[in-house]
Amino acid sequence: MIEKVRVIGGGLAGCEASLQLLKRGYSVELYEMRGVKNTPCHKTTNLAELVCSNSLKSVNEDTGHGLLKLELEKLDCELLKCAYKARVPAGGALAVDRDLFSKYVEEKLYAYDNFSKVNKEYVEIDSSIPTIIATGPLTSDELSKNISKLLGEEYLNFYDAVAPIISKDSINMDKAFFAARYDKGGDDYINCPMNKEEYLNFYNALINAERATLHDFDINVFENCMPIEIMASRGEDTMRFGPLRPKGIRRPGSDERFYAVVQLRKENNEGSAYNIVGFQTNLKFSEQTRVFSLIPGLENIEIQRYGVMHRNTFINAPKVLNETFQLKSDKNIFFAGQLTGVEGYVESIMSGLIAAINLDMQLRNVGNLILPKETIIGTLQRHVSQENMDYEPMNANFGILPQLENPKRDKKERKLQYKERSLEKMDEYLSKLVQAI
């Protein structure tokens, strides 16, 4: 008899967990409420819908996100395969066509006869069946209340924001131009350059623009997804050292230097839509049109999807989870995704993969998968399970890894040392578990 498992949430973590369990022979019921009850940010009922951005961050091996992808490939990550298949040009980043990505994920899931999607809001937590809860930072109110009761803990929260998507036809290519920073990736980005006067005009309009109302008094903004207007309010030059930095960007055939540059990244393979990189925002919709039209090249901006801001919630994982993403108080319940306090698309995929593999290993009584602390995955496993008085979401970066014994002086070489050490430690560890996983 095929053992049944339940996955709650059809986002990235839930879909990756489902695929890992399906290919191990389990019958998977995947619960997804969208279509019955929608969230403030999702636009479709597609499984694995990308919300905040279409980028899964860097693939460069000298970055934390690049290393995380290499580690996931060693664990046969399914959603990464879909992402590379749905890839759109974005220099050193893994950006995807959102619709194609969801399509490829759904095709993989429905290819299994032992997969079923249950389109309803899951509310009552039942641990009689092995369950992975991966409902994400936009978990419904009723389920949130029941998770709080189960854990005996209050939720933590922070605010997250989404960048606008605009029509390619509305971009004035007499002012904008195609190029990638330092020519890495050819002409993958559209660039809107600014001189000092244009930048200051935009900056002043941005910091004085009217924002949408948020109904919470204590606004905790997550630093890695900060609204552009909040970033701007921190100082006149803050954006120029962030998403608007002009360094490494040149108009083809020209040595002209710019004071600031706004970059646009493809949303789909057709190139009919672009998102404004780093422009997560909470401005009112009318203000987004008015203020962003001050950017040279976007004078006639047509916004296909406006930026919005929403509250993300996550559990105090170190108090209730172990390194396998399993609930300490109930061996049949696992958590995954941003609900656990990992931040980022690929990090969420990772948590779904690790939770699923560990659920399988537990049911077969063959131990656990806890990767070495020298790996990005292993460090994130420890992040969600080791007590932390000021627990906050964490993403992949070299800063969370243990120090090198003999670090190189050159920064890039030092990062490659981290990569080589991680993959070496991971290979050693996995070679002892090859049959188990």
C-alpha positions in Angstrom: 0.0 0.0 0.0 1.3 3.4 -0.9 1.6 5.7 2.1 -0.3 8.9 2.0 1.3 12.2 3.0 -0.2 15.7 3.0 1.4 19.0 1.9 -0.3 22.2 2.8 0.5 25.1 0.4 1.1 25.1 -3.3 4.0 27.6 -3.3 7.6 26.9 -4.0 8.4 25.0 -0.8 5.2 22.9 -1.0 5.7 22.0 -4.7 9.3 21.0 -4.1 8.3 18.9 -1.1 5.5 17.2 -3.1 7.8 16.3 -6.0 10.5 14.9 -3.6 7.9 12.7 -1.9 6.2 11.7 -5.2 9.4 10.4 -6.7 10.0 8.4 -3.6 6.7 6.6 -4.1 4.3 8.4 -1.7 0.7 9.4 -2.5 0.6 13.2 -2.1 -2.4 15.4 -1.3 -1.4 19.0 -2.0 -3.8 21.5 -0.4 -4.0 25.0 -2.0 -6.6 27.5 -1.1 -6.2 30.0 -4.0 -9.2 29.9 -6.2 -11.4 29.4 -3.1 -9.7 32.1 -0.9 -7.2 34.4 -2.4 -4.2 36.2 -0.8 -3.4 40.0 -1.0 -0.6 39.4 -3.5 -1.1 36.3 -5.7 -2.6 37.0 -9.1 -3.3 33.5 -10.3 -4.3 30.1 -9.0 -1.2 28.5 -10.5 1.0 26.3 -8.3 4.5 27.7 -7.6 3.4 31.2 -8.6 6.2 33.8 -8.1 5.0 36.9 -6.4 7.6 39.5 -5.4 10.0 39.0 -8.3 10.8 36.7 -11.3 14.4 36.4 -10.2 15.8 33.5 -8.2 19.0 35.5 -7.6 22.5 34.9 -8.7 23.9 31.7 -10.3 27.5 32.9 -10.0 29.6 30.5 -8.0 31.2 33.3 -5.9 27.9 34.2 -4.4 25.9 32.6 -1.6 22.8 32.1 -3.9 25.0 30.6 -6.5 26.5 28.1 -4.0 23.0 27.3 -2.7 21.9 26.3 -6.2 25.0 24.0 -6.6 24.2 22.3 -3.3 20.5 21.8 -4.3 21.6 20.3 -7.6 23.5 17.6 -5.6 20.2 16.8 -3.9 18.3 16.6 -7.2 16.2 19.6 -6.7 13.1 19.5 -9.0 12.1 23.2 -9.1 15.6 24.3 -10.1 15.2 22.2 -13.2 11.9 24.0 -14.0 13.5 27.3 -13.4 16.4 26.7 -15.8 13.9 25.5 -18.4 11.8 28.7 -18.0 14.8 31.0 -17.8 14.8 34.4 -19.4 18.0 36.5 -19.9 19.1 38.3 -16.8 22.9 38.4 -16.8 24.2 36.4 -13.8 20.8 36.0 -12.3 18.4 33.1 -12.7 15.2 35.0 -13.8 12.3 33.1 -15.2 9.1 33.6 -17.2 6.6 33.3 -14.3 3.8 31.6 -16.2 6.1 29.1 -17.9 7.8 28.3 -14.6 4.4 27.5 -13.0 3.4 25.5 -16.0 6.5 23.3 -15.9 6.1 22.7 -12.1 2.4 21.7 -12.6 3.3 19.4 -15.5 5.8 17.6 -13.3 3.3 17.2 -10.5 0.4 16.0 -12.6 2.6 13.5 -14.3 2.4 11.4 -11.2 -0.8 9.2 -10.8 -0.3 9.3 -7.0 -0.6 13.2 -6.9 -3.8 15.0 -6.1 -4.5 18.7 -5.6 -7.1 19.6 -3.0 -8.5 23.1 -3.8 -9.7 24.2 -0.4 -8.5 26.2 2.7 -6.8 23.8 5.1 -7.6 24.9 8.7 -7.7 22.0 11.2 -4.2 20.5 11.7 -4.4 16.7 11.7 -1.2 14.9 12.5 -2.6 11.4 12.0 -1.2 11.7 8.4 2.5 12.9 7.9 2.1 16.5 7.0 4.3 19.3 5.7 2.9 22.8 6.4 4.3 25.2 3.7 1.6 27.9 3.5 4.1 30.7 3.3 4.1 34.2 4.7 0.5 34.8 3.6 -0.9 32.0 5.6 -4.7 32.4 6.1 -5.9 33.9 9.4 -7.8 30.7 10.5 -4.8 28.4 9.9 -2.5 31.0 11.5 -4.6 30.8 14.7 -4.5 27.1 14.7 -0.7 27.0 14.1 -0.2 29.4 17.0 -2.3 27.1 19.2 -0.3 24.1 18.1 3.0 25.8 18.8 2.0 27.8 21.8 3.8 30.7 20.2 2.9 34.1 18.7 3.8 34.7 15.1 6.6 37.1 14.2 6.1 39.4 11.2 7.8 41.8 8.9 6.7 43.8 5.9 7.5 42.8 2.3 6.9 44.6 -1.0 6.4 43.8 -4.7 7.9 45.8 -7.6 5.8 47.0 -10.5 5.7 45.3 -13.9 5.5 47.6 -17.0 4.8 47.2 -20.7 7.8 47.1 -22.9 6.0 49.2 -25.5 5.8 52.1 -23.1 9.6 52.4 -22.7 11.2 55.2 -24.6 14.2 53.4 -26.2 15.5 56.8 -27.5 16.6 57.4 -23.9 16.9 53.9 -22.5 19.3 51.3 -23.8 20.1 47.5 -23.6 23.2 46.5 -21.6 24.3 44.4 -18.6 26.5 45.6 -15.8 30.2 45.1 -16.8 28.8 43.4 -20.0 28.0 40.3 -18.0 25.1 38.8 -19.9 25.1 40.9 -23.0 21.9 43.0 -23.4 19.8 41.4 -20.8 18.7 44.6 -19.1 17.1 47.8 -20.2 18.8 50.8 -18.6 17.3 54.2 -17.9 20.2 56.6 -17.2 19.9 59.8 -15.1 22.0 62.9 -14.7 22.2 64.6 -11.3 19.3 66.9 -12.0 17.0 64.1 -13.2 17.9 62.0 -10.2 17.3 64.7 -7.6 13.9 65.5 -9.3 12.9 61.8 -9.0 14.3 61.5 -5.5 12.4 64.5 -4.2 9.2 63.3 -5.8 9.7 59.8 -4.4 10.3 60.7 -0.8 7.3 63.1 -0.8 4.9 60.7 -2.6 1.7 59.5 -0.9 1.9 55.9 0.4 -0.8 53.3 0.7 -2.2 52.9 4.3 -0.9 50.1 6.4 -3.1 49.2 9.4 -0.4 48.3 11.8 1.4 50.7 14.1 4.8 48.9 14.3 6.1 48.5 10.8 9.1 46.1 10.7 10.5 46.3 7.1 12.7 43.4 6.0 16.0 44.9 4.8 16.4 42.6 1.8 13.1 43.6 0.3 12.8 47.2 1.3 10.4 49.5 -0.5 12.2 52.0 -2.7 10.6 55.0 -1.0 11.9 53.8 2.4 15.3 53.3 1.0 15.3 56.8 -0.4 14.2 58.3 2.9 17.5 57.0 4.4 19.5 59.6 2.5 19.8 61.3 -0.9 22.5 58.9 -2.2 21.2 55.6 -0.7 19.5 54.5 -3.9 22.7 55.3 -6.0 24.6 52.8 -3.9 21.8 50.3 -4.1 19.6 49.4 -7.1 20.3 52.6 -9.0 24.1 52.4 -8.8 25.6 53.3 -12.2 28.9 51.5 -11.8 29.7 49.1 -14.6 26.9 50.3 -16.9 27.8 51.9 -20.2 25.7 52.8 -23.2 27.0 50.8 -26.2 29.5 52.7 -28.2 29.8 55.5 -25.6 32.0 56.4 -22.6 29.3 58.5 -21.1 29.1 58.2 -17.3 25.8 58.4 -15.5 24.8 59.7 -12.1 22.3 56.9 -11.5 20.7 54.1 -13.6 17.3 52.4 -13.2 17.4 48.8 -14.6 14.5 46.8 -16.0 14.6 43.0 -16.2 12.5 40.8 -18.6 9.4 39.2 -17.1 8.8 36.8 -20.0 10.6 35.3 -23.0 8.6 37.4 -25.4 10.1 40.5 -23.8 6.7 42.2 -23.7 6.9 43.0 -20.0 9.7 44.2 -17.7 9.9 44.7 -14.0 11.7 47.6 -12.4 14.6 46.1 -10.5 14.7 46.9 -6.8 11.5 49.0 -7.0 9.4 47.2 -4.4 7.0 49.9 -3.3 4.1 50.8 -1.1 3.1 54.0 -3.0 -0.5 54.5 -4.0 -1.2 53.3 -7.5 -1.7 56.7 -8.9 1.6 57.9 -7.3 3.5 55.0 -8.8 2.5 56.2 -12.3 3.3 59.8 -11.5 6.6 59.3 -9.8 8.0 56.5 -11.9 7.2 58.5 -15.1 9.9 60.9 -13.9 12.5 58.3 -14.8 14.1 59.1 -18.2 12.7 56.6 -20.7 9.6 55.9 -18.6 7.7 59.1 -19.4 4.8 57.2 -20.8 4.9 54.3 -18.4 2.2 51.7 -18.6 2.1 49.6 -15.4 0.7 46.1 -15.9 0.9 45.1 -12.3 1.3 47.7 -9.5 3.7 47.3 -6.6 2.1 46.5 -3.3 3.2 46.0 0.3 2.0 43.2 2.6 2.7 41.7 6.0 4.6 38.5 6.0 4.4 36.2 9.0 6.8 33.5 10.2 7.0 31.3 13.3 9.6 31.4 16.0 11.2 28.4 14.5 14.2 27.8 16.9 11.7 27.3 19.7 9.6 24.7 17.9 11.6 23.1 15.0 14.6 20.9 14.8 17.2 20.9 12.0 15.1 18.7 9.8 12.3 21.2 9.8 10.3 18.8 12.0 8.1 20.0 14.8 9.8 19.1 18.1 6.5 18.2 19.8 5.0 16.1 17.0 7.1 13.9 14.7 4.4 13.8 12.0 4.4 17.6 11.4 7.0 19.4 9.4 7.2 23.1 8.4 8.8 24.5 5.2 9.1 27.8 3.3 9.2 31.4 4.4 6.9 30.5 7.2 9.9 29.0 9.0 12.1 32.1 8.7 14.1 31.3 5.6 14.0 34.3 3.2 14.0 34.0 -0.5 12.6 31.8 -3.3 15.5 29.4 -3.5 15.8 29.2 0.3 12.1 28.3 0.4 12.6 25.6 -2.2 15.5 24.3 -0.1 13.4 24.0 3.0 10.7 22.1 1.2 13.3 19.7 -0.2 14.9 19.1 3.2 11.6 18.7 5.0 10.4 16.1 2.4 13.6 14.1 2.4 13.7 14.0 6.2 10.0 13.0 6.4 10.8 10.1 4.1 13.9 9.1 6.0 11.9 9.2 9.3 9.2 7.0 7.9 11.8 4.5 6.7 13.7 4.8 10.0 17.0 5.5 8.3 18.2 8.6 10.2 18.1 12.3 9.2 19.6 14.6 6.5 21.4 17.4 8.3 24.1 18.8 6.1 27.5 20.0 7.4 27.7 23.5 8.9 30.1 24.4 6.1 27.3 24.3 3.6 24.7 27.0 3.0 21.9 24.4 3.5 23.4 23.1 6.7 23.8 26.6 8.1 20.2 27.5 7.3 19.1 24.2 8.9 20.8 25.4 12.1 19.4 28.9 11.7 15.8 27.6 12.0 16.6 25.3 14.9 19.2 26.9 17.2 17.9 29.3 19.9 18.1 32.9 18.9 16.7 35.8 21.0 16.2 38.0 18.0 15.1 35.6 15.4 14.7 37.1 11.9 14.5 35.7 8.3 17.8 34.7 6.8 18.9 34.1 3.2 21.9 32.5 1.6 25.1 34.4 2.0 28.7 33.6 2.8 28.5 35.6 6.0 26.6 32.9 7.7 29.3 30.2 7.1 32.1 29.3 9.5 35.3 31.2 8.9 37.9 29.7 6.6 41.1 28.3 8.1 43.4 29.9 5.6 41.5 32.5 3.7 42.8 34.1 0.5 43.4 37.8 0.5 41.6 38.3 -2.8 37.8 38.6 -2.1 36.7 36.6 -5.1 39.2 33.8 -4.5 38.1 33.7 -0.9 34.5 33.2 -1.9 35.5 30.4 -4.2 37.2 28.9 -1.2 33.9 28.9 0.6 32.3 27.2 -2.4 35.0 24.5 -2.7 34.9 23.7 1.0 31.1 23.5 1.0 30.9 21.1 -1.9 33.7 19.0 -0.6 32.1 18.6 2.8 28.7 17.9 1.2 30.1 15.2 -1.1 31.8 13.5 1.9 28.6 13.6 3.9 26.3 12.4 1.1 28.6 9.6 0.1 27.7 8.0 3.4 24.0 8.4 2.9 23.7 7.7 -0.8 21.4 4.7 -0.3 19.3 6.4 2.4 18.3 9.4 0.4 
